[in-house]
Each structure stands twice: as C-alpha cells, then as structure tokens.
Amino acid sequence: MDIVVDYNGRRFHGVGLATDIVESSAKAMVHVLNNIWRAAEVEKELQRKAQNKENNKETV
C-alpha cells in the first residue's frame, strides 16, 4: 500500500506491506504519521539552533 498525504503545505509518503489490505493501509498511515512527526522534530531543532546562534551573537 502506498499513501501520499498533504499536510501543512508539504507532501508526505508512506508505504505499508502486508498480505491484508487493512493491515498494509494501517502500516502506510503509521509510516506517514512518523514522517510528519520526524519533520516537525527536525523543524524544532533547526529553530532551536537558529535561536542559539542568535543568542550567541548578542552576547559577543
């Protein structure tokens, strides 16, 4: 099963493999949700690093 989801202006792709269509669909959706979560965590980390960099400029 292959799922593509548009979320917050971004496209996320998920794949699930199983002999049962319901199981493969669920696995694909979990894959998409994990990708969305991971993208959000990366964005938070980038914002944190940018804030730290800005704070370091102010103290110099």
Backbone as XML, in Angstrom:
<?xml version="1.0"?>
<chain id="A" units="angstrom">
  <residue number="1" name="MET">
    <atom name="N" x="0.852" y="-1.166" z="0.000"/>
    <atom name="CA" x="0.000" y="0.000" z="0.000"/>
    <atom name="C" x="0.894" y="1.224" z="0.000"/>
  </residue>
  <residue number="2" name="ASP">
    <atom name="N" x="0.514" y="2.204" z="-0.770"/>
    <atom name="CA" x="1.263" y="3.443" z="-0.927"/>
    <atom name="C" x="0.314" y="4.605" z="-0.635"/>
  </residue>
  <residue number="3" name="ILE">
    <atom name="N" x="0.675" y="5.474" z="0.308"/>
    <atom name="CA" x="-0.175" y="6.608" z="0.683"/>
    <atom name="C" x="0.641" y="7.890" z="0.568"/>
  </residue>
  <residue number="4" name="VAL">
    <atom name="N" x="0.020" y="8.924" z="0.005"/>
    <atom name="CA" x="0.613" y="10.258" z="-0.038"/>
    <atom name="C" x="-0.361" y="11.207" z="0.649"/>
  </residue>
  <residue number="5" name="VAL">
    <atom name="N" x="0.170" y="11.994" z="1.600"/>
    <atom name="CA" x="-0.657" y="12.910" z="2.383"/>
    <atom name="C" x="-0.078" y="14.314" z="2.263"/>
  </residue>
  <residue number="6" name="ASP">
    <atom name="N" x="-0.942" y="15.292" z="2.002"/>
    <atom name="CA" x="-0.544" y="16.696" z="2.042"/>
    <atom name="C" x="-0.858" y="17.222" z="3.432"/>
  </residue>
  <residue number="7" name="TYR">
    <atom name="N" x="0.168" y="17.772" z="4.096"/>
    <atom name="CA" x="-0.002" y="18.282" z="5.457"/>
    <atom name="C" x="0.815" y="19.562" z="5.605"/>
  </residue>
  <residue number="8" name="ASN">
    <atom name="N" x="0.151" y="20.637" z="5.968"/>
    <atom name="CA" x="0.803" y="21.937" z="6.148"/>
    <atom name="C" x="1.642" y="22.342" z="4.935"/>
  </residue>
  <residue number="9" name="GLY">
    <atom name="N" x="1.110" y="22.117" z="3.765"/>
    <atom name="CA" x="1.801" y="22.523" z="2.550"/>
    <atom name="C" x="2.938" y="21.613" z="2.125"/>
  </residue>
  <residue number="10" name="ARG">
    <atom name="N" x="3.098" y="20.504" z="2.805"/>
    <atom name="CA" x="4.154" y="19.544" z="2.454"/>
    <atom name="C" x="3.516" y="18.210" z="2.112"/>
  </residue>
  <residue number="11" name="ARG">
    <atom name="N" x="4.209" y="17.443" z="1.320"/>
    <atom name="CA" x="3.722" y="16.131" z="0.910"/>
    <atom name="C" x="4.545" y="15.053" z="1.614"/>
  </residue>
  <residue number="12" name="PHE">
    <atom name="N" x="3.839" y="14.114" z="2.249"/>
    <atom name="CA" x="4.484" y="13.020" z="2.965"/>
    <atom name="C" x="4.046" y="11.697" z="2.353"/>
  </residue>
  <residue number="13" name="HIS">
    <atom name="N" x="4.986" y="10.775" z="2.269"/>
    <atom name="CA" x="4.780" y="9.496" z="1.593"/>
    <atom name="C" x="4.929" y="8.371" z="2.606"/>
  </residue>
  <residue number="14" name="GLY">
    <atom name="N" x="4.025" y="7.399" z="2.548"/>
    <atom name="CA" x="4.102" y="6.247" z="3.434"/>
    <atom name="C" x="3.856" y="4.956" z="2.684"/>
  </residue>
  <residue number="15" name="VAL">
    <atom name="N" x="4.549" y="3.917" z="3.110"/>
    <atom name="CA" x="4.421" y="2.599" z="2.480"/>
    <atom name="C" x="4.155" y="1.571" z="3.569"/>
  </residue>
  <residue number="16" name="GLY">
    <atom name="N" x="3.233" y="0.667" z="3.303"/>
    <atom name="CA" x="2.953" y="-0.430" z="4.216"/>
    <atom name="C" x="2.819" y="-1.725" z="3.428"/>
  </residue>
  <residue number="17" name="LEU">
    <atom name="N" x="3.487" y="-2.749" z="3.900"/>
    <atom name="CA" x="3.445" y="-4.041" z="3.212"/>
    <atom name="C" x="2.866" y="-5.106" z="4.132"/>
  </residue>
  <residue number="18" name="ALA">
    <atom name="N" x="1.861" y="-5.793" z="3.643"/>
    <atom name="CA" x="1.249" y="-6.913" z="4.356"/>
    <atom name="C" x="0.341" y="-7.638" z="3.363"/>
  </residue>
  <residue number="19" name="THR">
    <atom name="N" x="-0.019" y="-8.852" z="3.668"/>
    <atom name="CA" x="-0.919" y="-9.594" z="2.783"/>
    <atom name="C" x="-2.356" y="-9.112" z="2.915"/>
  </residue>
  <residue number="20" name="ASP">
    <atom name="N" x="-2.686" y="-8.489" z="4.047"/>
    <atom name="CA" x="-4.033" y="-7.969" z="4.291"/>
    <atom name="C" x="-4.064" y="-6.480" z="3.946"/>
  </residue>
  <residue number="21" name="ILE">
    <atom name="N" x="-5.042" y="-6.049" z="3.139"/>
    <atom name="CA" x="-5.114" y="-4.661" z="2.686"/>
    <atom name="C" x="-5.320" y="-3.694" z="3.843"/>
  </residue>
  <residue number="22" name="VAL">
    <atom name="N" x="-6.093" y="-4.089" z="4.848"/>
    <atom name="CA" x="-6.326" y="-3.212" z="6.004"/>
    <atom name="C" x="-5.030" y="-3.038" z="6.792"/>
  </residue>
  <residue number="23" name="GLU">
    <atom name="N" x="-4.317" y="-4.119" z="6.997"/>
    <atom name="CA" x="-3.048" y="-4.052" z="7.723"/>
    <atom name="C" x="-2.023" y="-3.217" z="6.960"/>
  </residue>
  <residue number="24" name="SER">
    <atom name="N" x="-1.925" y="-3.424" z="5.659"/>
    <atom name="CA" x="-0.956" y="-2.652" z="4.881"/>
    <atom name="C" x="-1.330" y="-1.173" z="4.852"/>
  </residue>
  <residue number="25" name="SER">
    <atom name="N" x="-2.620" y="-0.865" z="4.806"/>
    <atom name="CA" x="-3.066" y="0.533" z="4.854"/>
    <atom name="C" x="-2.707" y="1.172" z="6.188"/>
  </residue>
  <residue number="26" name="ALA">
    <atom name="N" x="-2.931" y="0.447" z="7.270"/>
    <atom name="CA" x="-2.601" y="0.964" z="8.600"/>
    <atom name="C" x="-1.098" y="1.200" z="8.733"/>
  </residue>
  <residue number="27" name="LYS">
    <atom name="N" x="-0.303" y="0.274" z="8.237"/>
    <atom name="CA" x="1.152" y="0.438" z="8.292"/>
    <atom name="C" x="1.598" y="1.649" z="7.477"/>
  </residue>
  <residue number="28" name="ALA">
    <atom name="N" x="0.988" y="1.849" z="6.324"/>
    <atom name="CA" x="1.330" y="3.005" z="5.496"/>
    <atom name="C" x="0.961" y="4.304" z="6.207"/>
  </residue>
  <residue number="29" name="MET">
    <atom name="N" x="-0.186" y="4.329" z="6.862"/>
    <atom name="CA" x="-0.599" y="5.537" z="7.577"/>
    <atom name="C" x="0.326" y="5.817" z="8.756"/>
  </residue>
  <residue number="30" name="VAL">
    <atom name="N" x="0.727" y="4.775" z="9.477"/>
    <atom name="CA" x="1.682" y="4.954" z="10.576"/>
    <atom name="C" x="2.999" y="5.495" z="10.032"/>
  </residue>
  <residue number="31" name="HIS">
    <atom name="N" x="3.425" y="5.006" z="8.885"/>
    <atom name="CA" x="4.647" y="5.494" z="8.252"/>
    <atom name="C" x="4.526" y="6.985" z="7.939"/>
  </residue>
  <residue number="32" name="VAL">
    <atom name="N" x="3.391" y="7.397" z="7.384"/>
    <atom name="CA" x="3.159" y="8.815" z="7.085"/>
    <atom name="C" x="3.188" y="9.636" z="8.373"/>
  </residue>
  <residue number="33" name="LEU">
    <atom name="N" x="2.493" y="9.170" z="9.402"/>
    <atom name="CA" x="2.463" y="9.909" z="10.668"/>
    <atom name="C" x="3.854" y="10.035" z="11.280"/>
  </residue>
  <residue number="34" name="ASN">
    <atom name="N" x="4.650" y="8.983" z="11.184"/>
    <atom name="CA" x="6.026" y="9.046" z="11.676"/>
    <atom name="C" x="6.842" y="10.065" z="10.883"/>
  </residue>
  <residue number="35" name="ASN">
    <atom name="N" x="6.634" y="10.115" z="9.575"/>
    <atom name="CA" x="7.349" y="11.090" z="8.748"/>
    <atom name="C" x="6.953" y="12.519" z="9.111"/>
  </residue>
  <residue number="36" name="ILE">
    <atom name="N" x="5.667" y="12.743" z="9.360"/>
    <atom name="CA" x="5.197" y="14.075" z="9.763"/>
    <atom name="C" x="5.810" y="14.455" z="11.109"/>
  </residue>
  <residue number="37" name="TRP">
    <atom name="N" x="5.796" y="13.540" z="12.058"/>
    <atom name="CA" x="6.368" y="13.804" z="13.378"/>
    <atom name="C" x="7.859" y="14.114" z="13.265"/>
  </residue>
  <residue number="38" name="ARG">
    <atom name="N" x="8.575" y="13.302" z="12.474"/>
    <atom name="CA" x="10.014" y="13.495" z="12.303"/>
    <atom name="C" x="10.311" y="14.860" z="11.685"/>
  </residue>
  <residue number="39" name="ALA">
    <atom name="N" x="9.528" y="15.266" z="10.686"/>
    <atom name="CA" x="9.716" y="16.572" z="10.052"/>
    <atom name="C" x="9.492" y="17.695" z="11.063"/>
  </residue>
  <residue number="40" name="ALA">
    <atom name="N" x="8.505" y="17.541" z="11.930"/>
    <atom name="CA" x="8.242" y="18.552" z="12.961"/>
    <atom name="C" x="9.399" y="18.630" z="13.953"/>
  </residue>
  <residue number="41" name="GLU">
    <atom name="N" x="9.957" y="17.486" z="14.327"/>
    <atom name="CA" x="11.089" y="17.469" z="15.252"/>
    <atom name="C" x="12.318" y="18.126" z="14.631"/>
  </residue>
  <residue number="42" name="VAL">
    <atom name="N" x="12.558" y="17.867" z="13.358"/>
    <atom name="CA" x="13.686" y="18.492" z="12.659"/>
    <atom name="C" x="13.491" y="20.004" z="12.614"/>
  </residue>
  <residue number="43" name="GLU">
    <atom name="N" x="12.278" y="20.443" z="12.324"/>
    <atom name="CA" x="11.986" y="21.877" z="12.275"/>
    <atom name="C" x="12.217" y="22.528" z="13.639"/>
  </residue>
  <residue number="44" name="LYS">
    <atom name="N" x="11.783" y="21.867" z="14.713"/>
    <atom name="CA" x="12.008" y="22.398" z="16.058"/>
    <atom name="C" x="13.501" y="22.510" z="16.361"/>
  </residue>
  <residue number="45" name="GLU">
    <atom name="N" x="14.260" y="21.503" z="15.967"/>
    <atom name="CA" x="15.702" y="21.509" z="16.208"/>
    <atom name="C" x="16.378" y="22.627" z="15.420"/>
  </residue>
  <residue number="46" name="LEU">
    <atom name="N" x="15.965" y="22.836" z="14.182"/>
    <atom name="CA" x="16.529" y="23.925" z="13.379"/>
    <atom name="C" x="16.209" y="25.279" z="14.001"/>
  </residue>
  <residue number="47" name="GLN">
    <atom name="N" x="14.998" y="25.444" z="14.495"/>
    <atom name="CA" x="14.626" y="26.696" z="15.154"/>
    <atom name="C" x="15.428" y="26.902" z="16.437"/>
  </residue>
  <residue number="48" name="ARG">
    <atom name="N" x="15.633" y="25.833" z="17.189"/>
    <atom name="CA" x="16.415" y="25.922" z="18.419"/>
    <atom name="C" x="17.853" y="26.332" z="18.118"/>
  </residue>
  <residue number="49" name="LYS">
    <atom name="N" x="18.444" y="25.724" z="17.083"/>
    <atom name="CA" x="19.816" y="26.067" z="16.706"/>
    <atom name="C" x="19.913" y="27.507" z="16.220"/>
  </residue>
  <residue number="50" name="ALA">
    <atom name="N" x="18.932" y="27.954" z="15.449"/>
    <atom name="CA" x="18.931" y="29.338" z="14.971"/>
    <atom name="C" x="18.810" y="30.298" z="16.149"/>
  </residue>
  <residue number="51" name="GLN">
    <atom name="N" x="17.978" y="29.968" z="17.128"/>
    <atom name="CA" x="17.821" y="30.813" z="18.312"/>
    <atom name="C" x="19.114" y="30.854" z="19.114"/>
  </residue>
  <residue number="52" name="ASN">
    <atom name="N" x="19.761" y="29.708" z="19.277"/>
    <atom name="CA" x="21.036" y="29.667" z="19.998"/>
    <atom name="C" x="22.089" y="30.498" z="19.282"/>
  </residue>
  <residue number="53" name="LYS">
    <atom name="N" x="22.117" y="30.409" z="17.967"/>
    <atom name="CA" x="23.076" y="31.179" z="17.180"/>
    <atom name="C" x="22.816" y="32.673" z="17.359"/>
  </residue>
  <residue number="54" name="GLU">
    <atom name="N" x="21.552" y="33.068" z="17.346"/>
    <atom name="CA" x="21.177" y="34.470" z="17.538"/>
    <atom name="C" x="21.546" y="34.932" z="18.948"/>
  </residue>
  <residue number="55" name="ASN">
    <atom name="N" x="21.309" y="34.094" z="19.945"/>
    <atom name="CA" x="21.663" y="34.440" z="21.328"/>
    <atom name="C" x="23.169" y="34.599" z="21.491"/>
  </residue>
  <residue number="56" name="ASN">
    <atom name="N" x="23.950" y="33.765" z="20.806"/>
    <atom name="CA" x="25.406" y="33.855" z="20.882"/>
    <atom name="C" x="25.908" y="35.140" z="20.244"/>
  </residue>
  <residue number="57" name="LYS">
    <atom name="N" x="25.261" y="35.609" z="19.186"/>
    <atom name="CA" x="25.655" y="36.870" z="18.550"/>
    <atom name="C" x="25.428" y="38.038" z="19.495"/>
  </residue>
  <residue number="58" name="GLU">
    <atom name="N" x="24.343" y="37.989" z="20.265"/>
    <atom name="CA" x="24.009" y="39.083" z="21.172"/>
    <atom name="C" x="24.983" y="39.177" z="22.340"/>
  </residue>
  <residue number="59" name="THR">
    <atom name="N" x="25.573" y="38.066" z="22.755"/>
    <atom name="CA" x="26.470" y="38.074" z="23.910"/>
    <atom name="C" x="27.895" y="38.430" z="23.535"/>
  </residue>
  <residue number="60" name="VAL">
    <atom name="N" x="28.212" y="38.451" z="22.252"/>
    <atom name="CA" x="29.591" y="38.757" z="21.824"/>
    <atom name="C" x="29.791" y="40.232" z="21.724"/>
  </residue>
</chain>
